[in-house]
Amino acid sequence: MNPNAFPARALVFAGLFLASTLIAQTPNSGPAASPASTLKQRVGTTDIEISCSRPGVKNRTIFGDIVPYDKVWRTGANEATRITFSGPVQLNGADIPAGTYALFTIPDPKEWTIIINKGAKQWGAFRYDEKADLVRVKATPVKLSEPVETFTIDINDIRDTSATLNLIWDKTRVPVKITLPKTAASTAH
Amino acid sequence: MKSITISALLFAAGMFAAPAAPPLEFPAPSPACTVKQRVGLTDIEIVYSRPGVKDRQIFGGLVPYGEVWRTGANQATKIVFSTPVKFNGADVPAGTYGLFTIPGENEWTVILNKVPEQWGGYQYDAKKDLVRVKTTPVTIAEHVETLMIDFNDIRDESAVLDLIWENTLVPVKIEVELAGKLVPQIESTMAGPGDKKPYYQAAMFYYDHGLDLQKALKWIDAAVAERETFYIVHLKAKILAKLGEKEGAIAAAKRSSELALKAEGPKSGYIKMNNDLIARLNG
């Protein structure tokens, strides 16, 4: 056998795995991938892009159990969830300049904390550094009547100058209001 | 006559003199969205425009029943599969398709059309359909303002494409081939020479898919020998438990908790999962 053949094949193989089989990983698990997802959404004239890995419920209790309350959660699986804004926005009233950020949350039965952190390329929350926080805002979770199996981040209620960022998993939806500054909505660029 | 000439001249001069208005970028009433999702080894991409309910009645109103709908707004909705898939059971080769639907009160038709780039449903040609599948709409309690196309129930070899708007959810099952492709590759790689093999991932795949657990155990032992980490040892505990080796499983679960405590602190989800496993084994 060609001695060079194996490492290449092993690499391809490892790549396949990273991309595929580790869906069974829990949200807290190590460096294996849940299925990766990217969402690009235009709101007004601002582009928002979100990349995350999407764990499943898999008959477990999620919030308050697999994802503990009062502890920083990477809000997805594997690599920290990333969010990019092409222009300045407000998240639940807090100013965010254009840029790419890591999105973290601290789940809670009554009031979640949403964290926009400047360290955009982190592996999970293990290296989460509070000093790199840009803002922390509060959000009130909404109880869903039907469970959602796969963790979902969606942008909904899209209007000309606002939208809602929804974090949805199991029977919980956490809405965060995105508002475009008036200048961005009315000025050409 | 003279005045006409003058005003025409003034008009022409104005055309040359006036600077062009700066380009204005208006918000689209139905903003564009791209969703990319990996399912198994297949990449799926959807590009669509997202209209809002805006206090209108959507299905059976603005979007009539029984007529082909572009399933979005503006440009027809586009869907790309990187490999062949099954679309509610129908075979679909890798490629880019136009996604159309025919809404119905009790049954929807979901269409993949071979012409992906077209404006709305106006040029839609049924002769270019690749497949038409039927699906049953579900009424949901939450009002969804903006049309949403999402993948959910994502498993190793399947996912559900959900079309969600107003109070309606329309599910379409997508299946991809994974185990049949991967198992021969795993077998040959793991039996081959060399080190730094994906021991943990191979063991996980065999455990998840109910394949040869003795092999999974051999690989997880090799993974632990390489790097003793809480999540790797936790998988070892689950494999041993499935093999009926209760004592070994409990010992591994305890070890995994020790490691998780060090790595993640007392709130680590792994401590809880290990305790659950131990309780189940002792129960």
Contacts between the chains, C-beta under 8 A, distances in Angstrom:
chain1	res1	chain2	res2	distance
A	1	B	192	7.9
A	1	B	193	7.1
A	6	B	192	5.8
A	6	B	193	6.1
A	6	B	194	4.6
A	7	B	194	6.8
A	9	B	189	6.4
A	9	B	192	7.8
A	10	B	189	6.0
A	10	B	194	6.6
A	10	B	196	6.9
A	10	B	197	6.3
A	10	B	198	7.3
A	13	B	185	5.9
A	13	B	186	7.5
A	13	B	189	5.0
A	13	B	198	6.2
A	14	B	198	4.8
A	14	B	201	7.2
A	16	B	41	6.1
A	16	B	182	6.8
A	16	B	185	7.3
A	17	B	198	5.3
A	17	B	201	3.9
A	17	B	202	7.8
A	17	B	205	7.4
A	18	B	201	7.9
A	19	B	38	5.9
A	19	B	41	6.2
A	20	B	38	7.6
A	20	B	40	5.5
A	20	B	41	5.1
A	20	B	156	7.0
A	20	B	178	6.5
A	20	B	182	7.3
A	21	B	156	6.2
A	21	B	178	7.8
A	21	B	182	7.3
A	21	B	201	6.1
A	21	B	204	6.1
A	21	B	205	4.4
A	21	B	208	6.9
A	22	B	201	6.6
A	22	B	204	6.3
A	23	B	154	6.6
A	23	B	155	6.6
A	23	B	156	5.5
A	24	B	156	7.7
A	24	B	204	6.5
A	24	B	208	4.9
A	25	B	231	7.8
A	26	B	231	8.0
A	26	B	269	6.0
A	26	B	270	7.7
A	26	B	273	7.0
A	27	B	269	7.2
A	28	B	264	7.0
A	28	B	268	6.5
A	28	B	269	4.1
A	28	B	270	6.3
A	29	B	231	4.7
A	29	B	270	7.9
A	30	B	229	6.2
A	30	B	230	8.0
A	30	B	231	4.5
A	30	B	232	7.5
A	32	B	200	7.4
A	32	B	201	6.6
A	32	B	204	7.4
A	35	B	37	6.6
A	35	B	38	4.5
A	35	B	39	6.2
A	35	B	154	5.4
A	36	B	36	8.0
A	36	B	37	7.9
A	36	B	38	5.1
A	37	B	35	7.4
A	37	B	36	6.6
A	37	B	37	4.9
A	37	B	38	7.2
A	37	B	151	7.5
A	38	B	34	7.4
A	38	B	35	7.3
A	38	B	36	4.2
A	39	B	33	7.1
A	39	B	34	7.4
A	39	B	35	5.5
A	39	B	36	7.8
A	40	B	32	7.9
A	40	B	33	6.5
A	40	B	34	4.2
A	40	B	35	7.9
A	41	B	31	6.6
A	41	B	32	7.8
A	41	B	33	4.9
A	41	B	50	7.7
A	42	B	27	8.0
A	42	B	28	6.8
A	42	B	31	4.1
A	42	B	32	5.2
A	42	B	33	7.3
A	43	B	27	7.7
A	43	B	31	6.2
A	44	B	27	4.2
A	44	B	31	7.9
A	45	B	25	4.7
A	45	B	26	7.6
A	45	B	27	5.9
A	54	B	37	7.9
A	54	B	154	6.0
A	56	B	153	7.6
A	56	B	154	6.3
A	56	B	155	7.3
A	65	B	269	7.4
A	65	B	272	6.3
A	66	B	269	4.8
A	66	B	272	7.2
A	66	B	273	7.4
A	67	B	269	6.8
A	68	B	267	4.6
A	68	B	269	6.5
A	68	B	272	7.9
A	70	B	267	7.6
A	71	B	267	4.7
A	126	B	263	7.6
A	126	B	264	7.6
A	144	B	141	7.9
A	144	B	142	6.6
A	145	B	141	4.4
A	145	B	142	7.4
A	146	B	140	6.4
A	146	B	141	6.8
A	148	B	152	6.3
A	149	B	152	5.8
A	149	B	153	4.6
A	149	B	154	7.7
A	150	B	151	7.2
A	150	B	152	4.7
A	150	B	153	6.0
A	150	B	154	4.5
A	150	B	159	7.8
A	152	B	150	6.0
A	152	B	152	6.5
A	154	B	148	5.8
A	154	B	150	6.5
A	155	B	33	7.9
A	155	B	146	7.7
A	156	B	144	6.4
A	156	B	145	5.8
A	156	B	146	4.6
A	156	B	148	6.4
A	157	B	52	7.7
A	157	B	145	4.5
A	157	B	146	6.1
A	158	B	31	5.7
A	158	B	50	6.1
A	158	B	52	6.3
A	158	B	145	7.6
A	158	B	146	4.6
A	159	B	52	7.4
A	160	B	27	4.3
A	161	B	27	7.5
A	163	B	146	7.9
A	173	B	142	7.8
A	185	B	27	7.2
A	188	B	22	5.1
A	188	B	23	6.2
A	188	B	24	4.8
A	188	B	25	5.9
A	189	B	25	6.8
